[in-house]
């Protein structure tokens, strides 16, 4: 397949991304589509229409994952799946998740027009959730497919407004027993295109990233408790200032990550001080902690050390600290055979590529539990993501979509279930 010649076939991909980018647009820029929100529902309806326009069979499952299906002539063979997630972080970019869905629809549309019906069934999926932006869980869509989550798990999980995931799901029209089960056991291969969300490809002058593995993560909710008191009448030596203690913890964990090196990262992205009044010593502080690494032992060791450090700081300052690890994912290798296939396709097309590790979590790590899984990255300008400035050149998206289509063609039209 001549990838350069075919990249023009994916011009409609950019139109779809532009249309998606209008849904959930914030006044100050960026896009917000939280799970089961009105903007999320509108985006899924738009995608369902585009899948139908591409000649695909459209369906939702019980949690709201959206599929477009191109049936194969051998329905007994495992399905080949592509896609990504439709939800966003708050005021996020136009390409994170959406780029992989749009590329998948474009690829299936192109393959159907040029080659007709595949041997193995091809599907594109818009996963209902990946980010964890509304509820304290991630990968609700792909995790439900792989069996990580059960439909009843949404009952005890709440957003910041006190709405349970189960309530939100049913209000959006999902979560009913009459709808198709989420669990899939018929998928043989999953291939996901995604923007890199980092600067590695751009800095190296490469056009495609061939992902070898995805980092593991630990996400914590940290609660530091001291004593609220008057800011003017309480001597410094008598204070139990929760905010000062939390600040010490945050600086220390940053220093620990810098010393650890070797790919370790630690981030505090959200903090709340109570009572949040200028003339009152904060009596409680809550903050998030995100830790990532490519090696399980290092991830565990660093996480345990960070929590121990927080406890030591709390004891020294006469504070209490509670930690809640609400996300625990292990590093996940991508399938070496599929990665090798993508690498070969890049070489045949003359596209400069780079084998790399993903520092962000992706649906592919959930899908690796039920099928062979692979990812390919396209560059992110300036390495910016999860922000309104997120951008990937149309030509780079088109090249990525063409490599994706070539990979799907080999898997579904020419090689059957073999590598």
C-alpha positions as CSV (number, residue, x, y, z in Angstrom):
1,X,0.0,0.0,0.0
2,X,1.3,3.4,-1.0
3,X,0.8,5.4,2.2
4,X,1.8,8.8,0.8
5,X,-0.7,8.5,-2.0
6,X,-3.5,7.4,0.3
7,X,-3.1,10.1,2.9
8,X,-5.5,12.3,0.9
9,X,-8.3,9.7,1.4
10,X,-8.5,10.8,5.1
11,X,-9.4,14.5,4.6
12,X,-12.8,13.8,6.1
13,X,-11.0,12.9,9.3
14,X,-10.1,16.6,9.8
15,X,-13.6,17.7,9.2
16,X,-14.8,15.2,11.9
17,X,-12.2,16.5,14.3
18,X,-13.3,20.1,13.7
19,X,-17.0,19.2,14.3
20,X,-16.1,17.3,17.5
21,X,-14.0,20.2,18.7
22,X,-17.2,22.4,18.7
23,X,-18.9,20.1,21.2
24,X,-18.1,21.0,24.8
25,X,-16.1,24.1,23.7
26,X,-15.2,26.3,26.7
27,X,-15.5,30.1,26.5
28,X,-11.8,30.5,27.3
29,X,-10.8,27.7,24.9
30,X,-10.4,24.0,25.2
31,X,-13.0,21.2,25.2
32,X,-14.8,19.6,28.1
33,X,-16.7,16.4,27.6
34,X,-17.1,14.6,30.9
35,X,-18.6,11.1,31.0
36,X,-22.4,11.0,30.5
37,X,-22.6,14.8,30.4
38,X,-24.8,16.5,27.7
39,X,-21.7,17.3,25.6
40,X,-20.5,13.7,25.9
41,X,-23.9,12.5,24.6
42,X,-23.8,15.0,21.7
43,X,-20.3,13.8,20.7
44,X,-21.3,10.2,20.7
45,X,-24.4,10.9,18.6
46,X,-22.2,12.8,16.1
47,X,-19.8,9.8,15.9
48,X,-22.7,7.4,15.5
49,X,-23.9,9.4,12.5
50,X,-20.5,9.5,10.9
51,X,-20.0,5.7,11.4
52,X,-23.4,5.1,9.7
53,X,-22.4,7.5,6.9
54,X,-19.3,5.3,6.4
55,X,-21.4,2.3,5.9
56,X,-20.7,0.7,9.3
57,X,-23.2,-1.1,11.5
58,X,-23.7,1.1,14.6
59,X,-24.4,-0.1,18.2
60,X,-23.9,0.9,21.8
61,X,-23.1,-1.4,24.7
62,X,-24.5,-1.2,28.2
63,X,-22.0,1.4,29.5
64,X,-22.2,3.6,26.4
65,X,-19.2,2.4,24.3
66,X,-20.0,3.1,20.7
67,X,-19.1,0.7,17.9
68,X,-19.0,0.9,14.1
69,X,-18.8,-2.6,12.6
70,X,-17.7,-3.8,9.1
71,X,-18.6,-7.5,9.1
72,X,-16.1,-10.0,7.8
73,X,-16.7,-13.0,5.5
74,X,-15.4,-15.2,8.3
75,X,-17.4,-14.2,11.4
76,X,-15.8,-17.1,13.3
77,X,-12.4,-15.4,13.3
78,X,-11.5,-12.9,16.0
79,X,-12.4,-9.3,15.5
80,X,-9.9,-6.6,14.6
81,X,-10.7,-3.4,16.7
82,X,-9.4,0.2,16.5
83,X,-10.5,3.4,18.2
84,X,-10.0,5.5,21.3
85,X,-11.9,7.5,23.9
86,X,-14.4,10.4,23.4
87,X,-14.2,11.9,26.9
88,X,-11.8,14.7,27.7
89,X,-10.1,16.3,30.7
90,X,-11.6,19.7,31.7
91,X,-10.7,22.3,29.1
92,X,-8.6,19.8,27.2
93,X,-7.5,19.6,23.6
94,X,-9.2,18.6,20.3
95,X,-7.0,15.6,19.5
96,X,-6.6,13.5,22.7
97,X,-8.8,10.4,22.1
98,X,-10.8,12.1,19.3
99,X,-7.9,11.7,16.9
100,X,-7.9,7.9,17.2
101,X,-11.6,7.6,16.7
102,X,-11.6,9.9,13.7
103,X,-8.7,8.0,12.2
104,X,-10.4,4.7,12.8
105,X,-13.6,5.7,11.1
106,X,-11.6,7.1,8.2
107,X,-9.5,3.9,7.9
108,X,-12.5,1.6,7.9
109,X,-14.3,3.8,5.4
110,X,-11.3,3.8,3.1
111,X,-10.8,0.0,3.4
112,X,-14.5,-0.7,2.7
113,X,-14.4,1.5,-0.4
114,X,-11.2,0.1,-1.9
115,X,-11.2,-3.6,-0.8
116,X,-14.8,-4.4,0.0
117,X,-15.7,-6.8,2.9
118,X,-12.8,-8.0,5.0
119,X,-12.1,-11.6,6.0
120,X,-12.0,-10.8,9.7
121,X,-14.6,-8.4,11.1
122,X,-13.3,-4.8,11.6
123,X,-14.7,-2.5,14.2
124,X,-14.0,1.0,15.4
125,X,-14.9,2.0,19.0
126,X,-15.5,5.2,20.7
127,X,-14.8,4.3,24.3
128,X,-17.2,6.0,26.7
129,X,-14.5,7.1,29.2
130,X,-10.7,7.0,29.8
131,X,-9.6,10.1,31.6
132,X,-11.1,9.9,35.1
133,X,-12.1,13.6,34.9
134,X,-15.6,13.3,36.4
135,X,-15.5,10.2,38.6
136,X,-12.5,8.8,40.6
137,X,-11.8,5.9,38.2
138,X,-10.3,5.6,34.8
139,X,-10.9,3.4,31.7
140,X,-14.6,2.8,32.5
141,X,-15.2,2.0,28.8
142,X,-12.3,-0.3,27.9
143,X,-12.1,-1.6,31.5
144,X,-15.7,-2.8,31.2
145,X,-14.9,-4.6,27.9
146,X,-11.9,-6.4,29.5
147,X,-13.7,-7.3,32.7
148,X,-11.8,-4.9,35.0
149,X,-15.2,-3.3,35.9
150,X,-18.7,-4.8,36.4
151,X,-21.8,-2.8,35.7
152,X,-22.7,-2.5,39.4
153,X,-19.3,-0.9,40.2
154,X,-20.8,2.5,39.4
155,X,-23.2,2.5,42.3
156,X,-20.7,3.6,45.0
157,X,-18.6,6.0,42.9
158,X,-19.5,9.7,43.0
159,X,-18.5,12.9,41.2
160,X,-17.8,16.3,42.9
161,X,-21.6,17.1,42.9
162,X,-22.5,13.9,44.7
163,X,-24.0,12.2,41.6
164,X,-23.1,8.5,41.4
165,X,-21.7,7.0,38.2
166,X,-24.7,4.7,38.1
167,X,-27.1,7.6,38.3
168,X,-25.3,9.5,35.6
169,X,-25.1,6.4,33.4
170,X,-28.8,5.7,33.6
171,X,-29.7,9.4,33.1
172,X,-27.7,9.2,29.8
173,X,-29.8,6.2,28.7
174,X,-27.3,3.4,29.6
175,X,-26.8,0.8,32.3
176,X,-30.0,-1.2,31.5
177,X,-30.1,-5.0,31.3
178,X,-31.7,-5.0,27.9
179,X,-28.6,-3.4,26.3
180,X,-25.7,-5.5,25.0
181,X,-23.2,-6.7,27.6
182,X,-19.9,-4.8,27.7
183,X,-17.6,-7.9,28.1
184,X,-16.0,-8.9,24.9
185,X,-14.3,-12.3,24.2
186,X,-14.2,-12.1,20.4
187,X,-11.5,-9.5,19.9
188,X,-8.2,-10.8,18.5
189,X,-6.3,-7.6,17.8
190,X,-6.6,-4.0,19.0
191,X,-4.6,-1.2,17.3
192,X,-4.9,2.4,18.6
193,X,-3.7,5.6,17.0
194,X,-3.1,8.4,19.5
195,X,-1.3,11.8,19.7
196,X,1.9,11.4,21.6
197,X,1.1,14.0,24.2
198,X,4.8,14.6,24.6
199,X,7.7,16.2,22.8
200,X,9.8,13.1,22.0
201,X,8.8,12.6,18.4
202,X,9.0,16.3,17.5
203,X,12.4,16.7,19.1
204,X,13.7,13.6,17.3
205,X,12.2,14.6,13.9
206,X,10.2,11.4,13.7
207,X,6.7,11.1,12.3
208,X,5.4,7.9,13.9
209,X,6.0,6.5,17.4
210,X,5.8,2.7,17.7
211,X,4.8,2.1,21.3
212,X,6.6,-0.8,23.1
213,X,5.0,-0.4,26.5
214,X,2.8,1.8,28.6
215,X,3.8,3.1,32.1
216,X,2.1,1.9,35.3
217,X,0.4,4.4,37.5
218,X,-0.6,5.1,41.1
219,X,-3.1,7.8,41.8
220,X,-3.8,8.9,45.4
221,X,-6.1,11.2,47.2
222,X,-4.1,12.7,50.1
223,X,-5.9,14.3,53.1
224,X,-3.8,16.2,55.6
225,X,-5.5,17.3,58.9
226,X,-4.3,19.8,61.5
227,X,-6.1,22.6,63.4
228,X,-7.9,25.6,62.1
229,X,-7.2,28.7,64.2
230,X,-6.8,32.5,64.1
231,X,-4.0,33.6,61.8
232,X,-3.1,36.5,64.1
233,X,-3.4,35.1,67.6
234,X,-1.8,31.7,67.2
235,X,2.0,31.7,67.7
236,X,3.9,29.8,65.0
237,X,5.2,27.3,67.6
238,X,1.6,26.3,68.5
239,X,0.3,25.8,65.0
240,X,-0.7,22.6,63.2
241,X,-0.9,24.1,59.8
242,X,-2.2,21.5,57.3
243,X,-1.3,23.6,54.3
244,X,2.3,24.2,55.4
245,X,2.5,20.4,55.9
246,X,1.0,19.6,52.5
247,X,3.4,22.1,50.9
248,X,6.3,20.3,52.5
249,X,5.0,17.0,51.2
250,X,4.6,18.3,47.7
251,X,8.1,19.7,47.5
252,X,9.6,16.6,48.9
253,X,7.9,14.2,46.5
254,X,9.1,16.4,43.6
255,X,12.6,16.2,44.9
256,X,12.3,12.4,45.2
257,X,11.2,12.1,41.6
258,X,14.1,14.2,40.4
259,X,16.6,12.1,42.4
260,X,15.1,8.9,41.2
261,X,15.4,9.8,37.5
262,X,15.2,6.9,35.0
263,X,11.7,8.0,33.9
264,X,10.1,8.4,37.3
265,X,7.5,11.2,37.5
266,X,5.4,12.5,40.3
267,X,2.7,15.1,40.0
268,X,0.3,17.0,42.3
269,X,-2.3,18.4,40.0
270,X,-5.1,19.3,42.4
271,X,-5.2,20.9,45.8
272,X,-7.9,22.2,48.1
273,X,-7.4,24.0,51.4
274,X,-10.1,24.3,54.1
275,X,-11.6,26.6,55.3
276,X,-9.8,28.5,52.5
277,X,-10.0,31.9,54.3
278,X,-7.2,34.5,54.3
279,X,-7.1,35.0,58.1
280,X,-7.6,31.4,59.2
281,X,-4.9,28.7,59.5
282,X,-5.9,25.8,57.2
283,X,-7.1,22.9,59.2
284,X,-7.5,20.4,56.3
285,X,-5.8,20.1,52.9
286,X,-6.7,17.5,50.2
287,X,-4.4,17.0,47.2
288,X,-3.9,14.5,44.4
289,X,-0.7,12.5,43.7
290,X,0.0,10.9,40.4
291,X,3.1,8.6,40.2
292,X,4.3,6.8,37.0
293,X,7.1,4.5,35.9
294,X,7.8,1.8,33.4
295,X,9.0,-0.8,35.9
296,X,6.6,-2.3,38.5
297,X,9.3,-2.6,41.2
298,X,10.3,1.0,40.9
299,X,6.7,2.2,40.8
300,X,6.0,0.3,44.0
301,X,9.2,1.3,45.7
302,X,8.8,5.0,44.9
303,X,5.1,5.0,45.9
304,X,5.8,3.4,49.3
305,X,8.6,5.7,49.9
306,X,6.5,8.8,49.1
307,X,3.7,7.7,51.5
308,X,6.3,7.0,54.2
309,X,7.8,10.5,53.7
310,X,4.3,12.1,54.0
311,X,3.7,10.2,57.3
312,X,7.1,11.4,58.7
313,X,6.3,15.0,57.7
314,X,2.9,14.8,59.3
315,X,4.3,13.3,62.6
316,X,7.0,16.0,62.8
317,X,4.4,18.8,62.3
318,X,1.7,17.2,64.6
319,X,-0.6,16.5,61.7
320,X,-2.6,13.5,60.5
321,X,-2.4,12.2,57.0
322,X,-4.6,9.7,55.2
323,X,-3.9,8.3,51.8
324,X,-6.3,6.6,49.4
325,X,-4.8,4.8,46.3
326,X,-7.8,4.9,44.0
327,X,-5.9,3.9,40.8
328,X,-3.3,1.2,40.5
329,X,-2.3,0.0,37.1
330,X,0.8,-1.9,36.2
331,X,3.2,-1.2,33.3
332,X,1.8,-3.0,30.2
333,X,4.0,-4.2,27.2
334,X,2.4,-3.9,23.8
335,X,2.4,-7.0,21.5
336,X,5.8,-7.3,19.9
337,X,4.5,-8.9,16.7
338,X,2.0,-6.0,16.1
339,X,4.7,-3.4,17.0
340,X,7.0,-5.1,14.5
341,X,4.3,-5.0,11.8
342,X,3.8,-1.2,12.4
343,X,7.6,-0.7,12.3
344,X,7.8,-2.5,8.9
345,X,5.0,-0.5,7.4
346,X,6.7,2.7,8.4
347,X,10.0,1.5,6.8
348,X,8.1,0.5,3.6
349,X,6.5,3.9,3.4
350,X,9.7,5.8,4.2
351,X,8.3,7.3,7.3
352,X,10.8,8.1,10.1
353,X,9.7,6.3,13.2
354,X,10.8,5.8,16.8
355,X,10.2,2.9,19.2
356,X,9.2,4.4,22.5
357,X,7.5,4.1,25.8
358,X,4.2,5.8,26.5
359,X,4.3,8.0,29.6
360,X,0.5,8.4,29.5
361,X,-2.0,5.7,30.2
362,X,-4.2,4.5,27.4
363,X,-7.1,2.2,26.6
364,X,-4.6,-0.1,24.9
365,X,-3.4,-1.2,28.3
366,X,-6.9,-2.4,29.2
367,X,-7.3,-4.1,25.9
368,X,-4.1,-6.0,26.3
369,X,-5.9,-8.1,28.8
370,X,-8.2,-9.5,26.2
371,X,-6.3,-9.3,22.9
372,X,-3.1,-8.5,21.2
373,X,-2.7,-4.7,21.5
374,X,-0.6,-2.1,19.8
375,X,-0.3,1.7,19.7
376,X,1.1,4.1,17.2
377,X,1.8,7.8,18.0
378,X,1.7,10.9,15.9
379,X,3.6,14.1,17.0
380,X,2.2,16.7,19.4
381,X,3.3,20.2,18.6
382,X,5.5,21.5,21.5
383,X,4.6,18.3,23.4
384,X,1.5,20.1,24.7
385,X,-1.6,18.0,25.6
386,X,-4.5,18.2,28.1
387,X,-4.7,21.9,27.2
388,X,-6.4,24.2,24.6
389,X,-3.0,24.6,22.8
390,X,-2.9,20.9,22.0
391,X,-2.3,20.5,18.2
392,X,-1.1,17.9,15.7
393,X,-0.4,18.8,12.1
394,X,-3.1,17.5,9.7
395,X,-0.3,15.9,7.6
396,X,0.9,13.9,10.6
397,X,-2.6,12.8,11.4
398,X,-3.1,11.7,7.9
399,X,0.2,9.7,7.8
400,X,-0.7,8.0,11.1
401,X,-4.2,7.1,9.8
402,X,-2.7,5.7,6.6
403,X,-0.3,3.5,8.7
404,X,-3.3,2.4,10.8
405,X,-5.2,1.5,7.7
406,X,-2.3,-0.4,6.2
407,X,-2.0,-2.4,9.5
408,X,-5.7,-3.1,9.7
409,X,-5.7,-4.2,6.0
410,X,-3.0,-6.8,6.7
411,X,-4.8,-8.0,9.8
412,X,-8.3,-8.2,8.5
413,X,-7.9,-8.8,4.7
414,X,-4.7,-10.7,4.1
415,X,-3.3,-12.6,7.1
416,X,-6.3,-13.9,9.1
417,X,-5.5,-14.5,12.8
418,X,-1.8,-15.2,12.2
419,X,1.0,-12.7,13.0
